[in-house]
Amino acid sequence: MEAITCNKRQMKNVPLYERPRERLLRQGTAPLSDAELLAILLRTGYRRETCYELAQRLLSAFGSLHGIAQASHQELLKIKGIGPVKAVELHAAFELGRRLAKSDRKEGQPIRMPRDAAELLMPEMRHLTQEHFVCLFLNTKNQVIGKHTVFVGSLDAAIVHPREIFREAIRRSSASVICLHNHPSGDPTPSREDITVTRTLRDVGELIGITLLDHVIIGDGCFVSLKEQGHL
């Protein structure tokens, strides 16, 4: 109760035109800073802090919105003023943002270009702290009919076994496959291992009649298509 009382008391001293909620109603969301939008989510501050001051401290603790989005429940709880309810609400808000970004592509829309595949999975893969190797399974119209995470960890030809990928492709009656994996560094430049794995999967796919359309490497807001680079 103290946090709510103190928050209201403190906010009374803030001019109406500077309060995040009132600014949003008057100006819309675009002019608001990250701290102001967070403050609206948090609703209340902590002790003698306003919700805006708590939001600023939260951003400072994790460095950015991205840092907060990647924080675990326990890490959020270490911030004074962030209890279990606030932590859960923050997780939910960031997950909705990720899902919204993924839903921009209409369901059933075919994959025509490497960018289509990259944009489909970039929201969920660009900030991962470990490498994730994911396969998209497509029908004869190049529509996605399934997705499967093959493994999590450093890319290794011994781990990314064609059997795991094409068994799933056969089970789903796929006509083709697109493989994607992320580089946690944010740099999507392919390694020698990336190229070796791509060529192995291409060769196995040709033998069983399921085409490897591309292998896309996801970076931080960018990507590389190994097909476009001539490795397929």
Helices and strands as residue ranges (DSSP letters): H 2-12, G 16-18, H 20-27, H 34-42, H 51-62, H 65-70, H 73-77, H 84-103, H 114-125, E 132-138, E 144-152, H 162-171, E 176-182, H 192-208, E 211-218, E 223-225
